[in-house]
């Protein structure tokens, strides 16, 4: 009879331990092809579904969680004037920019070529390609950490330090309005 008692004890202990292991959910894990959410990098939905989020993550921490980055519209509003920028590519810089929204900025004229504004912090530029800017481009200038609405790119060529954020279609008068006070920057719905 003793061999059965020796066998029943470990089996009972195994059942108790197995029962304990399945009664409380474990932490979310990342598998192949997924990454853990980060406050500095917005989650991007794909055609396959929604991003993986944790229960403590909020919508305000990831403003672009429910939309694609490329093609998103960012609205710059000053008074009655709005300038919409269509985000050109999904890269570290554009994702980091979108994660900062909403913002309040002030713009100034720079060198007869662009309207510029300094962001509250530098953007992540890892892996983001340089560009050959054109009139109508919103860019991020890496050395200074500023945004720029280019309107006169004559004579400006390719630079690894000029990162393309998106494109806009605005008149000179609309760009002038951006210099006349606070500019609210939001993700358009």
Helices and strands as residue ranges (DSSP letters): H 2-23, G 59-61, E 73-78, E 81-87, H 92-100, E 103-105, E 108-110, E 114-118, E 137-141, E 146-150, E 162-168, H 172-177, E 183-187
